[in-house]
Amino acid sequence: MKSAEIIAQELEIQREQASAAICLLDEGATVPFVARYRKEATGGMDDTQLRYLESRLVYLRELEERRETIACSIEKQDKLTAELEQQLLAAMTKTELEDLYLPYKPKRRTKAQMAREAGLEPLALQLLENPELDPETIAADYLNPDKGIEEVSAALEGARRILMEHFAEEAGLLGQLREYLWKQGELRAKVQDGKGEQGCKFADYFDYQEAICKIPSHRALALFRGQNEGVLKLTLDTPAREGREEHPCEFMMAKHFGVREQGRPADAWLLQAVRWAWKIKLYPRLEADLKLRLREQAEETAIDVFSRNLRSLLLAAPAGPRPILGLDPGFRTGVKVAVIDETGKLLETATIYPHPPQKQWDAAIDILSSLLKKHRVELVGIGNGTASRETEQLVVELLKKFPQFELQKLLISEAGASVYSASAGAAQEFPDLDVSLRGAVSIARRLQDPLAELVKIDPKSIGVGQYQHDVNQSQLGRALVGAVEDCVNAVGVDINTASPALLSYVSGFTSTVARNTVEYRDTHGPFASREGLKQIPRFGVKTFEQAAGFLRIRGGDNPLDASAVHPETYPVVQKIMAATGRDIHRLIGHSDFLNSLDPALFIDEQFGLPTFQDILRELEKPGRDPRPAFKTAAFKEEIQTLEDLKPGMILEGVATNVTAFGAFVDVGVHQDGLVHISALADRFVKDPHEIVSAGDIVKVKVLEVDNVRQRIGLTMRLGEMEEKQSSQLAAKGHMKKTRRSKAKLPPTVQGGAMAEAFSRAKKST
């Protein structure tokens, strides 16, 4: 089956759609370009479908390449039969291919091979085909001192080794055993001797077992981290079959090869060969295979979680073109201050020392008030790290003292700011600015435009994933780059203000083209039209095709250059103007008129209905920003620390991270609280992303506060406290009626789901 057919079936689309998308990608088109400007060719496939197709295509092509290599190797051995060739062609996974290749794969000289060289293969096959034969009697005919076979026992041992290898290399059986173990196996974790104290963070897994196929991603990655650190030993177990002494997999193997105990002379010998084949050859291999399968699935889920959270952060509402003051809080080293203008240009910096040990509170207020007045600042962004709430109180007092400023303050995530501050990009952008002050600039810019600023930071440093350091880093990197590309191109980029980091994610751009673009802009001034892009060094025809529609030129020669209408479709707009007698200014923004147009008059073989509809949407509101409107969470001023929180409080907060087991929410006390997946909604929730995304402003109720372990339990089911109290009262009444003694629960039960989730969260770093 061809790759296009397989992908079409998996995505539930037509084969022609998949083929067209594959062809476009092979020609060098990017996913954002194909999703936005080639809808007619792909039948409207979106960026999510195209990202899956792109990734799946790599796997299928690697599979095909491996299939050809294996077939060639077997053919060179003169062992490629028509039946085997069909089996190879039918294999849909790399695992299936390797199972089929196993008997023919060149390997080091095994005991089975040495036994074959000693002429013992006929003995092994005779006993397997006819268990009525007596092993010792028939083995006597195969003694060969020249080959080292001097005794009957040596002949039988060699024959057993041959059968063990034969049993372990049967592709069909391997597949059956692997799936049986996946469905029935349990992964067991035990603490390694003497590692209990050293690995206390893995205490939940010191004596743990769970069905391997049901282990969620975050738990699987925690287990593998414990194993990698030498704290945990992981083994795969299967439940014994009731009434049977042998292992279920041994039973399946024996049945597959027709081996069974019927009192015949060779039965016991054959069963022992099966047992040894399982224990020595198959079990270790299958255990490794299934651990790898679990890890790969867990990594895939973790990468997906990271990508979705990253998208949410990148597409967070921008404050927009306003003068902003950024504060990077600190105690001993002071609070770093930076002011940026409407375009993100740095205007002024300062360092104030309002907190211990200097305690220059009044002087700090004077400096800030001066900066606010001088630059007409409208927003203040405060980093949410050390000393953030103390610095927020400074701003609160400042605003009370100078109410005429009428500005808003917000806490901004500092995740990755220090990484950016010390990066080569930051050094190039601010060569004369102290590293510590660059963080304040980043905080201010994150508030103004999260997307434009966050693209300067390695996505893995933004801190919105789970176990991101434990997953395949190349796969994670590809997924995150794809997520950033989709976000950047969905929003569009102002070519006259964008940084090289932002431009590098534009469809068709490379880092070299991005640098060339900024250098050309700095030398020749702002671009007046998209046509001017063709003057940039190394900005060829293909780059223009891929990039032009995503680049915005505001206030340029052609109003369409500020929209997502691609230059290749400008003739369609010109056709509309000619047919209606309206110029471009009388088309833009006139929704009723635009919606009255008959598409049949303007579409053709090149530009169909999807493109025409996209053009009309852009003419209605050119360069529309898909991001939500800017709004802020209102933290309660009186809530500063964990000690201020009390069960039952209803607070507003910001979702900072969404994982497979729930969402973390910042309520303004330096410690994010956890809304467990079971407390996200009044219904069953399979995926927390159905309910909340990173960056969302949410209302939560405090369930419990653990000051000792710095944990906050939250719920988005705002009536949950009442439900919990009612159930507790009912439970007490039941206890009185039955007069049962209250048994002390083990620690893992006492904490409940919330405690378990916090324990997982602690390891999710």
N, C-alpha and C positions, 0 to 999 in steps of 0.2 A: 504494500500500500504506500502510495506517495505521501510525502510530508504534507502537502496541501490538503489531501483527503483526510489525513489523521487530524490535523489541526481544525479543519472545518467541522468534523464530527465532534471534537472536544468543545469547540466554541458554539456549536449548534448554528453554524452559518453555511452558506453555499460554498461549494468548492471553488467557484470562480472568484468569490470574494477573497478567500485565502490566497489563491494563486496570484491575484492582482496585487495584494499587499506584499507578498513575498517578492514579486518582481520589482516593485517600487523600492523596497528596502535594499534589494541586491544592487539596484542602480545607484544607491547612495542617498536615497531620500531618508529623512529622519522621521521618527514616530510622530512628533508634533505636526510636521508638515503634512504627512499622509492623513492624519486624523482631521486636520482643518481644511486642507485644500485639495484633497483627492477623494472626496466622499462618493463621487459618481463611480470611480473605479472600484472602490472597496465596499460599496453598498452601505456606507455610513459607519464603518467600524470605528469605535472610539479608542482613546489612547490606552485604556485599560486592556481592551482586547488586543490591541496592537503590541503592547508590551508583553503580553502572554505569548502572542505569536512569535515575537522576536526571540524570546528566551527559549521557547519550545523548539523553534527551528534550529537553534544551535545544538540542542540535545539530539534531535532527530538526524541531523547531518553528521554528528559525531558517531551516532549509532550506525548509520549507513557506512561510514568510513571503517568502523571496526568490523562490521559484517563482511566487507570486502577483504579486509586483512585476514580474518579468520578463514574465510572460504579459500583464499589463496594458499594459506598455510596447510590446510587439510588436503587440498588438491595436490600440493607438492609431495605429500606423503602417499599419494594414490589411494586415498581413503574417502574421497568425496563422492558418496553415492547420490542418486537422484532423490532418495527419501531424506537424506541428511541435508541436502541442498534446500529442499522445501521447508524443512524445519528451521534452517537458518533464516530463510526469507520470511518465515512467519513470526519470528521472534520480535517482540515489540519493546523489549527493554534490554539494557546492557547486561543485566543479571541473567536473563534467559539465554542470551548469546554466550556468555561465559560458561554457563552450565553445559551447553551443547559442546563447547570447545574443550571442556575439561579432559575428556579421554585422549584428546589429540594434542593437547598443549605440551610443548617441549618442557620437560621437567628434569630435575636432578635425578641421578640414578637411585631409584627406590628399591626397597627390599622385594617388592612385587616384580620389578623389572629383572632383578638378579635371579629371582625364582623362575621367571620365564626363560631367561638365558640358560638356566639349568635344566630346561625341558619339563617343568612341572605344570605348565598350563593345562595340558590334557588331563592330568590327575584332578585338578581343581574343577574342570568342567564336567568330568565324569561323575564326580561325587555330587555336584549340584543337580545334574540331570537325572541321576539315578541313586537316590538315598538308600536303596536296598543293598548297595555295595558296602562291604566292610572297609572302612578307611585304612586300617593298618595292613590288611591283606593286600589291597590294591596298591598301596603306597610302596610296598616292597619291590614292585616292578620298576620303580623309578629311582632306585638308588644309583648314584653316580659319583663315586669318590673323586674323580677328576674335577667335578664341579662343586665339590664340597658337600655333597649329599651322601653321607656315609651311614646314616641311620634313618629308620622309618619316621621317627619324630621330626627329623629335619625336613624330610619330604613333605610331611603334613603341615608343618609350619610354613613352608614356602607356598604350598597350595592355598593355605588360609590367607596369606598375605595377598595373593593374586585375587581371591574372591573379595577380600575387604576393599581393595582398590576398585574392583568391578562394581560392588554395591555402592560405593561412595561417588561413582561418576555417572550414575544413571540420571540424565537430565530431568526426565519426567518425575521421578521419585524425589529429586532434590526440590523441585517446585512444590510438590505436595507437602513435603515435610516443612518447608519454609513457611508456607501459608498456615499450616496447622499450628506451628509454634507461634506465629504472629497472633493468631486468634486465641490460642489456649495458653500460651506461655505467660509466666509472671516474672517480672524483673525484681530481683531481690538485692537489697543493699545492706551491707554489714560494715561496721567500723573496723578498720584495720587495727591490729594489735598495737597498743601503745599510742594511738593517734587520737584518742578521745578528747584530751584536753587541748591539743594543738588544733584540732578541727572542730571546735565546739560550735562554729557557725553552721555546721552540717548536722547538728544534733537531731534534727527531725528525721534524718535518714540513717541513723545508726542501726536501726532494726526496722526495716521498711520493705514492703513488697506491694506490687500493684500489677494488674494486667498490662502487659507491655503495650498493647494496642490502644489502651485508654489513658496512658500517661500524657498529660498536657505538656505543651512546649516548655513553659518556664520550669516545670518540675524536672523534666528530662534534662534540660541544660544544667540545672543545679546538681543533679546526680552525676553527670559527666564531669562537671567542674570538680566535684568531690573526688571522683576517681582520678582525674588528672593531677590533683594536688596530693595524691597518695593517702587520702583520708578514708575513702570508701572503696569497698570491693563489690563489684557488680556481677551478678551471675543470673543466668536465665534458667528458670525452673519450669517444669510442666507438671500438672497434677497427675498422680498415678491413676491408672484405670482400675476401677473397682473390681476386685476379684482376680486381678492379674498381677503376677510378680514382675514381669518384664516392663520396661519403659514403653509408653504408648508408641513412641517413634520406632522402637525396635520391633514392635508388633506390626506396624505399618510396613517396615522394611521386609520383614519375614514374609508377610502376606504378598507383597509385590513380587518377590522372587520365588514364591511357592514353597518356602521353607516352613515346616511345622513339625511338631513332635508327634509322631505316630508309632514310636517304638522301633523304627527302622534303624539299622546299624549306623548310618551317617547322620541321623537327625540331630543328635546332641552336638556333633562336631560342626555342622552347618549353622546351628543356632548360636554357637559360640563365635563363629565368624561374623554373624550378623551383629552380635552384641559388641564385639571389638570394633567393627567398622563404625558403629554408632558412636562409641565412647572415644575412640582414638581419632577418627577422621571426620565424621559428619557433625557431631555436636560442636566441637570447637569452631568449625567453619560457619555453621548456621548461627551460632551464638554471636559471632563477630558480624555476620551479615545483618542480623536483626538489630543489633546495637547500632550499626551504621545506618540502617533504615530509620530507626527511631531518631537518631541524631539529625539526619538529613531532613526529616519531617519537622522536627523541633526548630531547626535552623530556618527552614522555609517560613514557618509561622512567625518566628521572631523577626525575621527580615521584613515580612509583610507588616507586622505591627509597627516596626520602626519607620517604614516607608509611609504608612498611613498617618502616623503622628507627625512626621516631618512635613507632609503635604499640608496638614492642618495648620501647623505653625507658619509655614511659608505663605499660606493664603489667608493668614490672619488679617483683620481689618487694619489698614494703615491710618495713622492720624492725619496724614496728608501734608501738603506744603505749608507748614507753620514753623515759626521760630521755636526751638525747643532747647531746654536746659537739661543736660544729663548729669546725674550724680552717681559716682562709683564709691559707695560707702567704705569706710575703714575707721578703725580706732586709732592706733598709735601712728600709722602712716598718714592719717587724715583722709578727708573726703575729696576725691578728685572731681573737678567741675569742668564741663565743656558746654559751650553754647554753639548751636548750628543755626543757619538761616533756613529759609523756605526750601532751598535746593539741596540741603544737607552739607553746605560748605561750612567748615569750621571758622567761627568768628573769634572766639576767645576762650582761654582756659584759666583755671585757678586751682589752688589747693586750700581747703579750709580745715580747721582743727577744733570742731565743736565738742568732741567727745574726750574722755580720759585718754591719756594723762594730761593733755594740754588744757582742755575745758574752755576753749575760746568761743563760747556760745554766741555772745553778743557780736563779737567781731565777725563770726561766720554769717550771721543774719545780715549785717551791714554789707558784706561783700556780695551776698546773693541778691539782696534788694537792688544794689547798684547794677548788677548784671541784668536783672529782670527789666529794670527801667531803661537801661541803655539800649538793649536789643529787642525790647517789646516782646518778650517771651510769652507764649500762650500755653505751653505745657511743660511740666517737669517730670522727667523720667528718673526713677530711683532704682538702682540695682538691688536685687532681692537677696544679696549675700550677707556677709557679716556686717553688723551695725545698720542694717537697712531700716528696721523699725525705729531705731533711735534717730536716724537721719530723717525719716519721715516725720517724726515729731518736730524736728527742727523746721521743716517746711510748713507744718501745721501752724507753728508759732509765727513764722514769717508771714503767712497769709492772714493771720489774725491781726498782726501788727500793721500790715499794709493791704487792707481789703480792696484797694483800688486796682490791684493787679488782676483780679478776677480770672485766675488760671486754675487748671486742673493738675493734680499730681497722680502718678501711677507707679506701681511697682513693676519693674521690668526684669525678666529672666536674664541672669548674667551667664547662663550656660555657654561655654565656648568663648566668652569675651576675652579671657586671658590668653587663649590660644590665638585668637586674631591679633591681639596687641603685640605679641612677640613674633608674628608671621612676617615673611618677606614682603607680602602685599601691603601690610600696615606700615612697614618701614619705608617702602617705596612711596606710599601715599603721604605719610607724615615723617619724613626723614629727620626733622629737627625737633620732633615732639617726644617727650619722655614716654617710655612704654606704659607707665602707670596711667597717664592721661589719655592714652588711646582708648582705654576701656570705657571711659566716660563718653567719648565721642561715639563709640559703638552703641552704648546704651541709648543715647539720644537718637541716633539714626534708626535703631530698632523700633523705636516708638513711631518715628516718622514714616518709615517704610520697612516692615520686617523682612520682606522678600529681598529687597535690594541690599540689605545689610547681612542677612544670614547666609547668603550665597558666598560670602567671603570666608566662611568658616567651614572646615572639614565637617560634613554632615554627621560623622560619627562622634563629633565633640559637642553636639548640641544637646545630648542627654535626654532623648525622648524614646529610647528603646528599652528592651529587656535583654540582658545577657549579650549586649552587642559585641563584647570582646571575646565571646566564646564561639561565635558563629564563623563560617567561612568568610574571611575578610574580602576576598575578591568578589564573591557573589553579593555580599552586603554593599560593597562599593558600587557595583554595577546598578543594583536596585536603587540606591540612594541618588546616584547621578541621574538615573532615569526619572525619579520623582522630582528632582530639582528642575530638570529640563522641562517636564510637563507643566510645572507651576509657572516657571519663567515665561514660557511661550503662551500659556493660557492668559496671563496678565498682559503681556506685551512689554516692550522696553523702549524708553525714550532715548533715542540714539544720541541726543545732544547732552545728556546728563549722566548716562550709565557708566559705571566703572568697568574696567577690564574684566573683573570677576563676574559681574552680572552678564556682560556681553558674551562671555565664553560659553554660557549655557544656551544662547540663542541658537535656534535651528540652523545648521550649516556652518556655524562659527567654530573656529579652533582658537586656542589661546593666542596663537600668533596673529590671527586675523583680528581678534579682540584688541590686542595691544596696538596693532597697526591702525585700527579704527580710532582709538583714543589719541594716538600720536598725530594722525592726520587732522583730527578735530582740533587739537590744541594748536596746530600749526596754521590751519586754514580757516579756523572759526567754525561756528555751528553749521550743520547741514541744512540747506534750504529745501531739498527735495530728495526723494529716494533715488532718483537717477544719479545724484551726486555720489552715492555709495560706490558706484562703479569706478570711481577715481582712486579708491583706497588700494594700496598695494596688496596683491594676492587675493583681491575680492573679485573672483571670477564669475562667470555666467551661472555656474551651478550654485555657488554660494548665494548669489543674488536671488535665484529662484527659491532656495530653501529658507532664506532669512528675511527677505524684504517684507513679507506680510506681517511679521512679528515685530518689526521696528516702527516706532512712532516718531513723526516729525511734527511737533506742535507749532502752529503759527507759520508754517512753511508756505511754499508757492501753491501747492495743491492740497485742498482740505482732505482729500482722500488719503494723503500720506500720513495723516494722524489717526487713521482707522485701521481695522484689520482686513480691509479690502485689499486683496493682493494686486500688485501692478498688472499681472497678466490678465486680470478681469476688469481693468479700467474700461476696455472697449464695451463691456456690458453696460456700465454706468453711462458711457457716452451714447449708447443706443437708447437708453431710457431717456436721457436728456433730449436727444433728437426727436424721439417719438412723442414726448410730452410738451416740448417747447419750454422746458424749465431748465435754468442753469443749476449748478451743483448746490448753490446756497438756498435755492427754493425747493430742493429735494431733502436736504439734511434736516432731520427733526420733524418732518411732516408725516407723522405715522399714518393718519387716515388716508392721505393721498397715496402713500407708498403701498399700503395694504390693498388699495383698490386696483392696482396694476394687474394686468393679465399676464401670468408667467409665460404662457404659450407664445407671446410676442417677442420674448427676449431670450429664451433658452434655445440651445442648439446641441449638436453632437458633442461639442467640446465642453460647454458649460451647461449643466443640467439644472433641474429644480433645486437640489440641495445647495448648490453654489448661489443660485439666484436668491433663495431665501436668506442665506447668510449675508449677502450683499444688502438686502433690504433691512435686516436687523442692524447692520452697521450704519446704514444711512439714517436710521431712526435715532441712534445714539452712537456716534463715531467714537471708537477707542474706549468703549465701556469697560469698566473694571469689574471683573467677576467676583471680587472680594466683597465681604459684607461691610455694612456701614460701621464706622468706628464708634465703639462704646466702651465704657470702663466698668470694672467691678468696684462696688462700694464696700471697702473694708470698714468694719466698725472701729472707731477711734479708741474705744475703751478696751478692745481686745488686742493685746500686745504680745503676750506669752502664753505658753501652755497652761499656766496656772489660772489664766483668765477665762479659759474655756470651761463650760459646764454642760453636762448632758442635757439635751433638750433645746439648746440654743439653735436658732435658725440663722445661718450666715450666708453671705454671698461670697463666692470664691472663683478662682480661675483653675480650670483643669490643666495641669502641667504635664501629665503623662498618662497615656491609656495603655494598659497591658491586657493580657489574656484573662487576668483574674480580677480586673477592676480598674478604677481610675484614681489617680492621685490629684488632690485639690489643694491649692494654696489658699488658706483663709487668713493669711497675714500674721502668722506667729512663728515664722522661721522654720517651721516643720510642716511639710505637706501631710494632709490627712488622707486616709484610704477609704474610698467608697468601694466595698467589695461588690463583685458582680451580682451577688444576690440582693444587694441594696440599691441597685441602679434604677429599678422601676418596679411597679406593682404587678409585673408579669415576668414570665421566664425570659431571661436574656441569654442568648447563646454567645453573642459577640458584643463586648462593651462598646465597640465602635458604632453599633446600631443606635446607641443612646447619646454618647458624648464623644467629642473630639478634642484633641489638645488645643488649648487656647480658648475653649468655650467658657463663657461666664455662666455659672450654675448656682442654684440655691441648694444648700445642704443643711442637714440637722446633725448636731453632735450626738453620737451614740455613747462613746466612752473615751476617756482620756487617761493614758498611762504615762504619768510624769517620769517614772523611773526609767522606762524603756523608750521614752520620747515617741509615743505612738498616739495617733488620733484616729478613732473609728468614726466614720461619717456615713450618712445615708442620704440618698436623694428621694427616698420614700418618706415624705415629710410627716406622715402619720405613724411612722414606725415605732416611736417611743410608746405611744398609747397602746399599740398592738402588743409590744413587748411586755409592758406592765400588766396588761390584761392576761396574757398567757402565763406570766409569773404568778399572778394571783390565783388563776385556775389551777396551776401546778401545786401551789401551797395547799389549796383546799383539798386537792386529791391526796396529797401526802398525809393530811390530817385524818382523812376518812380511812385510809388504808393502814395508818400508823406504821408506815415503813420507816426504817432507820435510814438516815441520809448517808449514803456511801460516798466516800471521797473519790472523785474521779481522777484518773491519771492526768498529768499535765496537758497532754495533747487534746484531751476531751474537754477539760476545763476551759481552755481558751476558745474553743469553737472555731467556726469558719473564719471569723475575723482574725483570731490569733494566728491561725495557719497562714492566712493571706499575708499578714505582716511579716511572718517568718520568711515566706517566699520573697516578699518585697525586699527584705534586708539583704537577700542573696542576689537580687536583680541589679547588679552593678557592673 
